[in-house]
């Protein structure tokens, strides 16, 4: 099994690429073969993922990273192929594997116009490689490469398979992300040149850079640290997205095909928040402490702004997109407290948002598939016309608004809790104010969700659809949604199974840094 | 005079090919003239052999080979660049082959001019004195004036050649004037002499003479690499010239311009850094910004690529601003990094720009148009070309894992390694420009995939490029992928920087 430990991560990450290459070689008329290959590749990845889960040492005895591999890559610029998993990245890695598989299952009979399963699945597999790679990278340049790989496939998904306004939405997504990542890259390089290994030389290695005892960045001045943090902040915050750089998100989500929205919400956004936890905070703790109040402020503005914007939306997908801004606000609030509780809460929030909002976008997509509209004012009486779909929408919305015993609750609750007692050196009064504002946000969240349900799920079937018969949830929809529903319940009832995984790594990395 | 024939063999073979082409062209009857392309290709490939043996010699610890009275140096930098120019000439030949054969006039002369230009470029990689620099500069420029005007019944092509010629001779005049001033101030023409004398001269009474000389010489190279404000010729020339020639200009001629500039900056004028550093900083910032902004408004693919290549010149110029920072006896951080960045960027840029031009040539064979709208729905009637074009454009935009990101990374690396405020500032300008550029590259991509193709093309079978284009595009596609994920180009650039330490 030594072999598996060395190769599992690389295999899982690049297998989708192999699948994608096979797809390219197939003629595009043979749709069933194409679908089978894509499904096969993602199932194989998932199997490797299960293998990783079995082999992963959850005991916490293993310090640092597991399934690690470190090879020379481009030595002229000092970057290595360094990968590994710990309790922070493992859940996200598994989430990305799982969501991609479910998306491909869902795609089986839900190809958006202009059809072309070959290219569509090709892009999904490319995306999978980018997403998985981002979560396993332990080298800044490697991370940057994977971070950027997702850009083109997602751009194409929106630009080709998107809705009316796809041209605008896709380029906006692309340019926003690129703008951020250019500054992120500049910051990475500045970090590199300001680092000195004990053995001499510079490094891009995240493990070395974040090891405060090693003193790799001991020469880094306060001002320089702040500038570097700011550059990375720009890159990550746009990806999250935080208010006020969130404006690409509603457009991208609204125009993207269902599969694109699901992947975007469930996984891509997490690359931003994950990067804060993996890169910004551990490498630049002092700058993080300086920035934390501002991050917290932007986070709670995002919570309130997202909720208020939701109340005003007339489009189901746009509403869910704005709800993401709010949910990611809770995640960022947890991170801003710089406490282990807060960061655990944030990691939990990422996973639960991935599951719940992913499911919501699936449901919105299926509703659009049946009604050919997303206008809330034209919908209604879903519980009557399609009781199962309606019921599931009610269930998922409750999970999203943070009903206890469902996945949305533990993350948001502990995120607020952590704001009560932020890390040493942070102003308690400020963070407690944030906590109160965030609490108001939860009320608003409940408000807009219930308001949406009232208009969409409850009431009578509007005259427009009277007499229409809709087919309720289909086989492939069940297959792709049931796992998410189960996880929503499991994580809601037993949040400990996830918290215990993240907590050990969070403690080992952060307890020493922020006291 | 002692000549190291082994070191001079690559140039000798290319020079031999030039003469052979002229002679054979005289003898051959018209129906056999297609063989001239083959002779050209063989000549270029043959010249690569001694480059390989010389490189092997350097790998075994061989020393720089200096001859022609210190005026000609074969070092590892020059070898990498000579290989680059040979490859560029070869690719340009492949791209041009069908166009030239179908035109069926003056074929021999076309190949002759192309190879002559390549010879000039190879020389500029090695010359280390001002006279040699001038000769090499003219040798690769003059054929370009004729090549640009190749479509002799086409007004635009004539205009293109005329503009290029007028701009080119202006640049030459400026360079000569600058050189004469430098000579007047320093009394030497060799780079090694300049290295020795210039510091003293710049502190002395004739410093203003030398400063003006440096400014003029650098400005003349700004013409060649189409840097703002000397860029006006590029879009018109590229648009009017045959597209393969435009590709050759945008890659090889520009590369030669950069090689000349690099050799001056690193081997002759480091002492004048107070003069050229701010100058290049401003030119680089303006070039990338103005190139990108104007590219946003272009409706013709060749003009778009022309402005994109202007902007790319800005990126390649940027790292030179951190070259030769004085630091005690030697040079400060950023010196090696800047040369490395220029070399990596030139290599990467050649692959992606040739690729993009190759697709333009292939598509124009069906649409007979350079208008951006002729790319509408390209994916529907030429799927492989659309995919390949996307890869090249994404590479130009700098998106990993395609090769372009390595170039950007190297530029950022150099700028940041100097740890100077103005270095960071230029890095930020590059970053902002990368985003502006992405907009127009992606605009083409969107047209290819998301727009409707005209009916007339949809009924045709998928567009198949000619065999030579297929071969070229296939190779470049593999290269644009391989160079992005493997260290091949950064390895070459490391080899090139060995020349600095010797």
Interface residues (C-beta under 8 A of the other chain):
Chain A: X73 X74 X75 X76 X77 X141 X144 X145 X148 X149 X151 X152 X155 X156 X159 X160 X166 X167 X170 X171 X174 X175 X178 X179 X182 X183 X185 X186 X189 X190 X192 X193
Chain B: X333 X340 X390 X394 X397 X399 X400 X401 X405 X406 X408 X409 X410 X412 X413 X416 X417 X419 X424 X427 X428 X430 X431 X432 X434 X435 X438 X439 X442 X443 X445 X446 X449 X450 X486 X487 X490 X491 X493 X494
